[in-house]
Amino acid sequence: MGFDPWDPGFVADPYPAYRELREQGRALWWEATGQWLVPHYSDVSALLRDRRLGRTYLHRFSHEEFGREAPPPGHEPFHVLNDHGLLDLEDPAHARVRRLVSKAFTPRTVEQLAPAVDRMARELVGQLLSDGGGDLLTVVAEPLPVAVIAELLGIPESDRALLRPWSADICGMYELRPDEETARRAVQASLEFSAYLRELIAERRKEPGGDLISALIAAHDDEGRLSEQEMISTCVLLLNAGHEATVNTTVNGWWSLFRHPEQLASLDREKLSTAVDELMRYDTPLQLFERWVLDDIRIGDTVIPRGAEVALLFGAANRDPARFERPDALDLVRADNPHLSFGAGIHYCLGAPLARRELTASFGALLADGVPPLKLVREPRWRDGYVIRGLDELLVQF
């Protein structure tokens, strides 16, 4: 089976196809989406740091100058929301916004959040245990990171059920060739989420608190260093990026452990952070990351011109034998593990320390003394979608 992101068999196990791609070359033209596929670790790592590539090109070129068509006018609410977030900003705007937001993700902040994260993880696992099992995705994996980021932002508990559906609809646009129905849902979610945050920002402006939204308002009001749209886009991005990877690492990781019972049996709870990084490498939740070529680049013997788009294959890079010993083996004590699941360069995941803390908390709570061993009820199905790759459900019992 070759590289085919719309084939359920490929989505379930893309790694044999990645092996073929690595053997075929360093930059491979893929006609289906008009992108250059980059499957080798050294190239993906280098290009993530190369400023001749960007998440956007609009800081340097118009659509016409870059040889690209502007998005349909009907998609504008999604693009306004997306284009003003950290993920799609480039310097100098990116550096300005990241500097302001990064104050909320210092090691000290994560340590301060740690007791609350641990408590929430224990409570969710306790609920799963009292029920004798259930869907690990909906009972533990989703609620924990959503609650943490909502707490950080200062979103009232009564409103948190709105967040995950909005996020899912917006993230549908990050898949390859999203259809018009996907775009319609993303636009609607963008409008609703933006309107909700505008109201919340207005409330926090009247009554500031100790949350991140209040801190962003202060940054906005201090000589206009942050626009209201940047505030809104940043909050949406923090929610989306702040839980999608964590949710999928949790369920994908447990599915990997169930398929490697010897690794699960030998898992050292004192080394959970090492195990979490290996689970992220072994089956990364973000399989592909796109970059625009702003100036001509060379990858091996291939010159890729300005205006092209490259698809950096994280899943292939994380299994590259040129960088990882026994790359297709799950090794929960792997010491040398510079995986790319959190990205690299200026767009390295701002919330990586918090994501690791959430993951060690949830895995730790499920492996704690007094909690019976978790057992798989039935083989799970993979959700539609390849770029953000995760399971539809993971039914377990004790």
C-alpha positions as CSV (number, residue, x, y, z in Angstrom):
1,M,0.0,0.0,0.0
2,G,1.4,3.4,-1.0
3,F,1.0,6.9,0.5
4,D,-2.8,7.5,0.5
5,P,-4.2,9.6,3.4
6,W,-7.8,8.9,2.4
7,D,-7.4,5.2,2.6
8,P,-8.6,3.8,6.0
9,G,-6.0,1.0,5.8
10,F,-3.2,3.5,5.3
11,V,-4.5,5.7,8.2
12,A,-4.5,2.6,10.5
13,D,-0.9,1.9,9.7
14,P,1.0,4.4,7.6
15,Y,4.5,3.2,8.6
16,P,5.2,0.7,5.8
17,A,4.3,3.4,3.2
18,Y,6.7,5.8,5.0
19,R,9.4,3.2,4.7
20,E,8.9,3.1,1.0
21,L,8.9,6.9,0.7
22,R,12.2,7.1,2.6
23,E,13.7,4.6,0.2
24,Q,12.5,6.5,-2.8
25,G,14.2,9.8,-2.0
26,R,14.4,12.9,0.1
27,A,11.8,15.1,-1.6
28,L,8.9,13.4,-3.6
29,W,6.4,15.3,-5.7
30,W,2.8,14.2,-4.8
31,E,0.3,15.2,-7.5
32,A,-2.8,14.7,-5.4
33,T,-2.3,17.8,-3.4
34,G,0.5,19.5,-5.3
35,Q,3.0,19.1,-2.4
36,W,6.6,17.9,-1.9
37,L,6.6,15.0,0.6
38,V,9.7,15.1,2.9
39,P,10.0,11.8,4.8
40,H,13.6,11.9,6.3
41,Y,14.3,13.0,9.9
42,S,17.4,15.1,9.0
43,D,15.5,17.0,6.3
44,V,12.3,17.5,8.4
45,S,14.3,18.7,11.4
46,A,16.3,21.1,9.3
47,L,13.3,22.5,7.4
48,L,11.4,23.2,10.6
49,R,14.2,25.6,11.5
50,D,14.8,27.0,8.0
51,R,13.5,30.6,7.7
52,R,13.2,30.2,3.9
53,L,10.0,28.4,4.7
54,G,7.0,29.7,6.5
55,R,3.6,28.7,7.8
56,T,2.3,31.6,5.8
57,Y,3.6,33.7,2.9
58,L,1.3,36.7,3.4
59,H,3.9,38.6,5.5
60,R,6.0,38.8,2.4
61,F,3.8,38.3,-0.6
62,S,0.2,38.7,-1.8
63,H,-1.6,35.7,-3.1
64,E,-1.1,36.8,-6.6
65,E,2.6,37.5,-6.2
66,F,3.0,34.0,-4.7
67,G,1.1,32.3,-7.5
68,R,-1.7,31.2,-5.3
69,E,-5.4,31.7,-5.3
70,A,-7.0,33.6,-2.4
71,P,-9.4,31.4,-0.3
72,P,-13.1,31.6,-1.2
73,P,-14.7,34.7,0.5
74,G,-17.1,32.4,2.3
75,H,-14.2,30.8,4.2
76,E,-13.0,34.2,5.5
77,P,-14.1,33.8,9.2
78,F,-12.0,30.7,9.5
79,H,-9.0,32.3,7.9
80,V,-9.2,35.5,9.9
81,L,-9.3,33.3,13.0
82,N,-6.5,31.0,11.9
83,D,-4.2,33.5,10.3
84,H,-3.9,35.7,13.5
85,G,-2.9,32.7,15.7
86,L,0.7,31.8,16.7
87,L,0.7,28.8,14.5
88,D,0.3,30.7,11.3
89,L,2.1,34.0,12.2
90,E,5.6,34.7,11.1
91,D,8.1,37.1,12.5
92,P,8.0,39.9,13.6
93,A,4.4,39.3,14.6
94,H,5.1,35.8,15.7
95,A,7.9,36.8,18.1
96,R,5.8,39.6,19.6
97,V,2.7,37.4,20.3
98,R,4.8,34.4,21.4
99,R,6.7,36.5,23.9
100,L,3.5,37.7,25.5
101,V,1.8,34.3,25.6
102,S,4.9,32.4,26.7
103,K,4.7,34.0,30.2
104,A,1.8,31.6,30.8
105,F,3.8,28.5,30.0
106,T,6.9,28.9,32.1
107,P,8.2,25.9,34.0
108,R,7.1,27.6,37.2
109,T,3.6,28.0,35.8
110,V,3.4,24.3,34.9
111,E,4.7,23.3,38.3
112,Q,2.0,25.5,39.9
113,L,-0.6,23.7,37.8
114,A,0.7,20.3,38.5
115,P,-1.3,19.5,41.7
116,A,-4.5,20.5,39.9
117,V,-3.6,18.4,36.9
118,D,-2.9,15.4,39.1
119,R,-6.1,15.8,41.0
120,M,-8.2,16.1,37.8
121,A,-6.5,13.0,36.4
122,R,-7.2,11.0,39.5
123,E,-10.9,12.1,39.6
124,L,-11.4,11.2,35.9
125,V,-9.8,7.8,36.4
126,G,-11.9,7.3,39.5
127,Q,-15.0,7.9,37.4
128,L,-13.8,5.3,34.9
129,L,-13.0,2.9,37.7
130,S,-16.4,3.3,39.4
131,D,-18.1,2.5,36.0
132,G,-15.9,-0.6,35.6
133,G,-14.6,0.8,32.4
134,G,-15.8,2.7,29.3
135,D,-14.5,4.9,26.5
136,L,-11.0,6.1,27.6
137,L,-11.3,8.8,25.0
138,T,-14.4,10.5,26.3
139,V,-14.0,9.8,30.0
140,V,-10.3,10.6,30.6
141,A,-8.4,11.6,27.5
142,E,-10.6,14.5,26.3
143,P,-11.8,16.0,29.6
144,L,-8.4,16.4,31.2
145,P,-6.6,18.7,28.7
146,V,-9.8,20.6,27.9
147,A,-10.3,21.3,31.6
148,V,-6.7,22.3,32.1
149,I,-6.5,24.8,29.2
150,A,-10.0,26.1,30.1
151,E,-8.8,26.7,33.6
152,L,-5.7,28.5,32.3
153,L,-7.8,30.7,30.1
154,G,-10.4,31.3,32.7
155,I,-13.4,29.8,30.8
156,P,-16.2,29.1,33.2
157,E,-16.9,25.4,33.9
158,S,-20.5,25.7,32.7
159,D,-19.2,26.7,29.2
160,R,-16.5,24.0,28.7
161,A,-18.8,21.5,26.9
162,L,-18.8,24.0,24.0
163,L,-15.1,23.9,23.4
164,R,-14.4,20.4,22.1
165,P,-17.0,20.5,19.3
166,W,-15.8,23.9,18.2
167,S,-12.2,22.7,18.2
168,A,-13.0,19.5,16.2
169,D,-14.9,21.5,13.5
170,I,-12.1,24.0,13.2
171,C,-9.3,21.4,13.1
172,G,-11.1,19.7,10.2
173,M,-9.6,22.4,8.0
174,Y,-6.1,21.2,8.7
175,E,-6.7,17.9,6.9
176,L,-5.6,17.5,3.3
177,R,-8.2,18.7,0.7
178,P,-11.0,19.5,3.1
179,D,-14.4,19.4,1.4
180,E,-17.0,22.2,1.4
181,E,-19.0,20.7,4.2
182,T,-15.9,20.6,6.4
183,A,-15.3,24.2,5.5
184,R,-18.9,25.2,6.3
185,R,-18.6,23.6,9.8
186,A,-15.2,25.3,10.4
187,V,-16.6,28.7,9.4
188,Q,-19.6,28.3,11.7
189,A,-17.4,27.2,14.6
190,S,-15.0,30.1,14.0
191,L,-17.9,32.6,14.1
192,E,-19.4,31.1,17.3
193,F,-16.1,30.6,19.1
194,S,-15.0,34.1,18.2
195,A,-18.3,35.6,19.4
196,Y,-18.1,33.7,22.6
197,L,-14.5,34.9,23.3
198,R,-15.4,38.6,22.5
199,E,-18.1,38.4,25.2
200,L,-15.7,36.8,27.7
201,I,-13.0,39.4,26.9
202,A,-15.5,42.2,27.6
203,E,-16.4,40.6,30.9
204,R,-12.7,40.2,31.9
205,R,-12.0,43.7,30.9
206,K,-14.6,44.8,33.5
207,E,-13.5,42.3,36.1
208,P,-10.0,41.0,35.5
209,G,-8.8,37.8,37.1
210,G,-5.7,35.7,37.4
211,D,-6.3,33.9,34.1
212,L,-4.5,34.1,30.8
213,I,-7.3,36.1,29.1
214,S,-7.0,38.8,31.7
215,A,-3.2,38.8,31.1
216,L,-3.7,39.1,27.4
217,I,-6.1,42.0,27.9
218,A,-3.4,43.7,29.9
219,A,-1.0,43.2,27.0
220,H,-3.5,44.5,24.6
221,D,-4.1,47.6,26.6
222,D,-0.4,48.3,27.1
223,E,0.3,50.4,24.0
224,G,-1.8,48.0,21.8
225,R,0.8,45.2,21.8
226,L,-1.8,42.7,21.1
227,S,-4.9,43.2,18.9
228,E,-8.2,41.8,20.0
229,Q,-8.2,39.5,17.0
230,E,-4.7,38.2,18.0
231,M,-6.2,37.7,21.5
232,I,-9.1,35.7,20.2
233,S,-7.0,33.6,17.7
234,T,-4.4,32.9,20.4
235,C,-7.1,31.6,22.8
236,V,-8.6,29.4,20.1
237,L,-5.2,28.0,19.1
238,L,-4.2,27.3,22.8
239,L,-7.4,25.3,23.2
240,N,-7.0,23.4,19.9
241,A,-3.3,22.8,20.1
242,G,-3.5,22.5,23.8
243,H,-5.6,19.4,23.8
244,E,-5.7,17.7,20.3
245,A,-2.2,16.3,20.6
246,T,-2.7,15.3,24.3
247,V,-6.0,13.5,23.6
248,N,-4.6,11.5,20.7
249,T,-1.3,10.7,22.4
250,T,-3.3,9.3,25.3
251,V,-5.5,6.9,23.3
252,N,-3.0,6.2,20.6
253,G,-0.5,5.5,23.3
254,W,-2.7,3.1,25.2
255,W,-3.5,1.3,21.9
256,S,0.2,0.9,21.4
257,L,0.7,-0.5,24.9
258,F,-2.1,-3.0,24.4
259,R,-0.4,-4.2,21.3
260,H,2.9,-4.5,23.2
261,P,1.9,-6.2,26.5
262,E,5.6,-6.9,27.4
263,Q,6.3,-3.1,27.3
264,L,3.2,-2.4,29.4
265,A,4.1,-5.0,31.9
266,S,7.6,-3.5,32.3
267,L,6.5,0.1,32.4
268,D,8.4,1.9,35.2
269,R,6.1,4.5,36.8
270,E,9.2,6.4,37.9
271,K,10.1,7.0,34.3
272,L,6.7,7.9,32.9
273,S,8.1,11.1,31.2
274,T,10.5,8.9,29.2
275,A,7.7,6.5,28.3
276,V,5.4,9.4,27.2
277,D,8.0,10.7,24.8
278,E,8.5,7.3,23.3
279,L,4.8,6.9,22.8
280,M,4.7,10.3,21.0
281,R,7.6,9.2,18.8
282,Y,6.2,5.7,18.1
283,D,2.8,6.9,16.9
284,T,2.7,10.7,16.7
285,P,-0.7,12.4,16.9
286,L,0.4,15.0,14.2
287,Q,1.5,13.1,11.1
288,L,2.1,16.0,8.7
289,F,3.0,19.6,9.0
290,E,2.9,22.0,6.0
291,R,5.3,24.8,5.1
292,W,5.3,27.3,2.2
293,V,8.6,27.8,0.3
294,L,9.4,31.5,0.5
295,D,12.8,31.3,-1.3
296,D,14.2,28.5,-3.4
297,I,15.5,25.6,-1.4
298,R,17.5,22.4,-2.3
299,I,16.8,19.0,-0.7
300,G,19.4,16.6,-2.0
301,D,19.4,16.8,-5.8
302,T,16.0,18.5,-5.9
303,V,15.5,22.3,-6.1
304,I,12.1,23.3,-4.8
305,P,11.1,26.7,-6.0
306,R,9.5,29.6,-4.2
307,G,5.7,29.3,-4.2
308,A,5.8,25.5,-3.6
309,E,4.5,23.7,-0.5
310,V,6.3,21.0,1.4
311,A,4.6,18.4,3.6
312,L,6.9,17.5,6.4
313,L,6.1,13.9,7.4
314,F,6.5,13.8,11.2
315,G,5.4,10.1,11.3
316,A,8.0,9.1,8.8
317,A,10.8,11.2,10.4
318,N,10.1,9.7,13.9
319,R,10.6,6.2,12.5
320,D,13.7,7.0,10.4
321,P,16.4,4.4,11.0
322,A,19.1,6.9,10.2
323,R,18.2,8.7,13.5
324,F,16.6,6.1,15.7
325,E,17.9,2.7,16.6
326,R,15.3,0.0,16.0
327,P,12.8,2.7,15.0
328,D,9.8,0.4,14.6
329,A,10.2,-1.0,18.1
330,L,8.4,0.5,21.0
331,D,11.0,1.0,23.7
332,L,9.6,2.8,26.7
333,V,13.1,3.4,28.2
334,R,14.5,4.8,25.0
335,A,17.1,7.4,26.2
336,D,18.1,9.1,22.9
337,N,14.8,10.3,21.7
338,P,14.7,13.7,19.9
339,H,11.3,13.1,18.3
340,L,9.7,15.9,16.3
341,S,6.2,15.5,17.5
342,F,6.3,18.9,19.2
343,G,7.9,20.5,16.1
344,A,11.1,22.5,16.1
345,G,12.3,26.0,15.5
346,I,10.3,29.1,16.2
347,H,7.0,27.2,16.0
348,Y,8.1,24.6,18.6
349,C,5.0,23.8,20.7
350,L,4.7,26.4,23.4
351,G,2.6,24.0,25.5
352,A,5.0,21.1,25.3
353,P,5.9,21.1,29.1
354,L,2.2,21.3,30.0
355,A,1.3,18.5,27.6
356,R,4.0,16.3,29.1
357,R,2.7,17.0,32.5
358,E,-0.9,16.1,31.5
359,L,0.2,12.9,29.9
360,T,2.3,11.7,32.8
361,A,-0.6,12.6,35.1
362,S,-3.2,10.6,33.2
363,F,-0.9,7.6,32.5
364,G,0.2,7.7,36.1
365,A,-3.4,7.7,37.5
366,L,-4.3,4.7,35.3
367,L,-1.2,2.8,36.5
368,A,-1.4,3.8,40.1
369,D,-1.4,1.3,43.0
370,G,-4.8,0.1,43.7
371,V,-6.1,0.6,40.1
372,P,-6.6,-2.8,38.5
373,P,-4.9,-3.4,35.1
374,L,-6.6,-1.8,32.2
375,K,-7.9,-4.2,29.5
376,L,-8.9,-3.6,25.9
377,V,-12.6,-4.5,25.2
378,R,-12.3,-4.5,21.4
379,E,-10.0,-3.3,18.7
380,P,-10.6,0.4,18.0
381,R,-11.4,2.2,14.8
382,W,-9.4,5.2,13.5
383,R,-11.2,8.4,13.1
384,D,-11.5,9.9,9.6
385,G,-8.6,12.2,9.1
386,Y,-4.8,11.7,8.7
387,V,-3.0,14.9,9.5
388,I,-4.4,14.9,13.1
389,R,-4.6,11.2,13.6
390,G,-6.4,9.5,16.4
391,L,-8.9,6.8,17.4
392,D,-12.6,7.1,17.2
393,E,-12.9,5.5,20.6
394,L,-11.0,3.2,23.0
395,L,-13.2,0.9,25.0
396,V,-11.6,-0.5,28.1
397,Q,-12.5,-2.3,31.3
398,F,-10.8,-3.1,34.6
